[in-house]
Amino acid sequence: MQVFTNSLVLGAEAGFLVGDMLTQLAFFIILLALLAKFAWGPLMNMMKEREDYVANEINTAEKSREEAQKMQREASEELKKTRQDAQSIIEDARKTAGQQERDIIESARAEADRIKESARQEIEQERDKAVQTLKDQVASMSVMIASKVIEKELSEQDQEKLINEYINEAGEER
């Protein structure tokens, strides 16, 4: 016991008293109780609010990401549909252009055939006029020759000479 008493005395000399320790322990427990009531509760509430806020932000970000993916899919589908529509319009335009080309060629051929037929008819009419004019001239020359022959009786050589003269005159009149 001597040793224990010495250590209590030594502790007392060094300022190490059990009563002070118990007082400090009591104040420490009271301080912890006060901190738990006034500081720990609000701190935990603030941490809970922060946790809820972060969780809410994460949920909002996830919803926004899902919405963005949905909109991207819709935009991709719309773009695909637009491309198909454009391809369809181009194909229709090609078909229409081909049909118009065939119509124009057919119309041009019909017009060319009409012009050829008109030209052929005009040529026939001009040929008929030329033949008629030639017949009229031959008849006229025949009448003139006959009247000359009647006026004068000619020998065969004179008749031939007279016919040739009239033919030459008729050729010069043209």
C-alpha positions as CSV (number, residue, x, y, z in Angstrom):
1,M,0.0,0.0,0.0
2,Q,2.9,2.1,0.5
3,V,3.5,2.0,-3.2
4,F,0.0,3.0,-4.0
5,T,0.0,5.8,-1.6
6,N,3.3,6.9,-3.0
7,S,1.9,7.0,-6.4
8,L,-1.2,8.9,-5.2
9,V,1.1,11.3,-3.5
10,L,3.4,11.4,-6.6
11,G,0.4,12.0,-8.7
12,A,-0.8,14.7,-6.5
13,E,2.5,16.4,-6.6
14,A,2.4,16.1,-10.4
15,G,-1.1,17.5,-10.4
16,F,-2.7,14.2,-11.2
17,L,-5.8,14.1,-8.9
18,V,-8.6,11.6,-9.3
19,G,-11.2,14.1,-8.3
20,D,-10.2,16.5,-11.0
21,M,-10.3,13.6,-13.5
22,L,-13.8,12.7,-12.4
23,T,-14.9,16.4,-12.7
24,Q,-13.4,16.7,-16.1
25,L,-15.0,13.4,-17.2
26,A,-18.4,14.7,-16.0
27,F,-17.9,18.0,-17.8
28,F,-16.9,16.1,-20.9
29,I,-20.0,13.9,-20.8
30,I,-22.2,17.0,-20.3
31,L,-20.4,18.6,-23.3
32,L,-21.0,15.5,-25.4
33,A,-24.7,15.6,-24.4
34,L,-25.0,19.3,-25.3
35,L,-23.2,18.7,-28.6
36,A,-25.4,15.7,-29.4
37,K,-28.5,17.8,-28.7
38,F,-27.5,21.1,-30.2
39,A,-24.8,20.4,-32.8
40,W,-25.0,16.7,-33.8
41,G,-28.8,16.8,-34.6
42,P,-28.6,19.8,-36.8
43,L,-25.4,18.6,-38.4
44,M,-27.0,15.2,-39.1
45,N,-30.1,17.0,-40.5
46,M,-28.0,19.1,-42.7
47,M,-26.1,15.9,-43.9
48,K,-29.5,14.2,-44.6
49,E,-30.7,17.2,-46.5
50,R,-27.5,17.2,-48.5
51,E,-27.8,13.5,-49.2
52,D,-31.4,13.9,-50.3
53,Y,-30.4,16.8,-52.6
54,V,-27.6,14.8,-54.2
55,A,-29.9,11.8,-54.6
56,N,-32.6,14.1,-56.2
57,E,-29.9,15.6,-58.5
58,I,-28.8,12.1,-59.5
59,N,-32.4,11.1,-60.3
60,T,-33.0,14.3,-62.3
61,A,-29.8,13.7,-64.2
62,E,-30.8,10.1,-64.9
63,K,-34.3,11.2,-66.1
64,S,-32.7,13.9,-68.3
65,R,-30.3,11.3,-69.8
66,E,-33.2,8.9,-70.5
67,E,-35.2,11.8,-72.1
68,A,-32.2,12.8,-74.2
69,Q,-31.7,9.2,-75.4
70,K,-35.5,9.0,-76.2
71,M,-35.3,12.3,-78.1
72,Q,-32.1,11.1,-79.9
73,R,-34.0,7.9,-81.0
74,E,-37.0,9.9,-82.1
75,A,-34.7,12.3,-84.1
76,S,-32.9,9.4,-85.6
77,E,-36.2,7.8,-86.7
78,E,-37.5,11.1,-88.0
79,L,-34.2,11.6,-90.0
80,K,-34.5,8.0,-91.4
81,K,-38.2,8.7,-92.4
82,T,-37.2,12.0,-94.0
83,R,-34.4,10.3,-96.0
84,Q,-36.9,7.7,-97.1
85,D,-39.4,10.4,-98.1
86,A,-36.7,12.3,-100.0
87,Q,-35.6,9.1,-101.8
88,S,-39.3,8.5,-102.7
89,I,-39.7,12.0,-104.0
90,I,-36.5,11.6,-106.1
91,E,-37.7,8.3,-107.5
92,D,-41.1,9.8,-108.4
93,A,-39.3,12.8,-110.1
94,R,-37.2,10.3,-112.1
95,K,-40.3,8.4,-113.2
96,T,-42.1,11.6,-114.1
97,A,-39.1,12.9,-116.1
98,G,-38.9,9.6,-118.0
99,Q,-42.6,9.7,-118.8
100,Q,-42.3,13.4,-120.0
101,E,-39.2,12.4,-122.1
102,R,-41.2,9.7,-123.8
103,D,-44.2,12.0,-124.3
104,I,-42.0,14.7,-125.8
105,I,-40.3,12.2,-128.2
106,E,-43.7,10.7,-129.2
107,S,-45.0,14.2,-129.8
108,A,-42.0,15.2,-131.9
109,R,-42.3,12.0,-134.0
110,A,-46.0,12.7,-134.6
111,E,-45.2,16.3,-135.6
112,A,-42.4,15.0,-137.9
113,D,-44.8,12.5,-139.5
114,R,-47.4,15.3,-139.9
115,I,-44.8,17.6,-141.6
116,K,-43.6,14.8,-143.9
117,E,-47.2,13.9,-144.9
118,S,-47.9,17.6,-145.5
119,A,-44.7,18.0,-147.6
120,R,-45.6,14.8,-149.6
121,Q,-49.1,16.1,-150.3
122,E,-47.7,19.5,-151.3
123,I,-45.1,17.8,-153.6
124,E,-47.9,15.8,-155.2
125,Q,-50.0,18.9,-155.7
126,E,-47.0,20.7,-157.3
127,R,-46.2,17.7,-159.5
128,D,-49.9,17.5,-160.6
129,K,-49.8,21.3,-161.3
130,A,-46.6,20.9,-163.3
131,V,-48.0,17.9,-165.3
132,Q,-51.2,19.9,-165.9
133,T,-49.2,22.9,-167.0
134,L,-47.1,20.7,-169.3
135,K,-50.2,19.1,-170.8
136,D,-51.7,22.6,-171.3
137,Q,-48.5,23.7,-173.1
138,V,-48.3,20.6,-175.2
139,A,-52.0,21.0,-176.2
140,S,-51.3,24.7,-176.9
141,M,-48.3,23.8,-179.0
142,S,-50.2,21.1,-180.7
143,V,-52.9,23.6,-181.6
144,M,-50.3,26.2,-182.8
145,I,-48.6,23.5,-184.9
146,A,-51.8,22.3,-186.3
147,S,-52.9,25.9,-187.2
148,K,-49.5,26.5,-188.9
149,V,-49.7,23.3,-190.7
150,I,-53.2,24.2,-191.9
151,E,-52.1,27.6,-193.0
152,K,-49.4,26.2,-195.1
153,E,-48.8,22.9,-196.4
154,L,-45.4,21.8,-195.5
155,S,-43.1,19.1,-196.5
156,E,-42.0,16.6,-193.9
157,Q,-38.7,18.4,-193.3
158,D,-40.5,21.7,-193.0
159,Q,-42.9,20.2,-190.4
160,E,-40.0,18.7,-188.4
161,K,-38.2,22.1,-188.5
162,L,-41.4,23.9,-187.5
163,I,-42.0,21.4,-184.5
164,N,-38.4,21.9,-183.3
165,E,-38.7,25.6,-183.5
166,Y,-41.9,25.6,-181.4
167,I,-40.4,23.2,-178.9
168,N,-37.4,25.5,-178.6
169,E,-39.6,28.5,-178.2
170,A,-41.7,26.7,-175.5
171,G,-38.5,25.7,-173.7
172,E,-37.3,29.4,-173.7
173,E,-40.6,30.6,-172.3
174,R,-40.1,28.6,-169.2
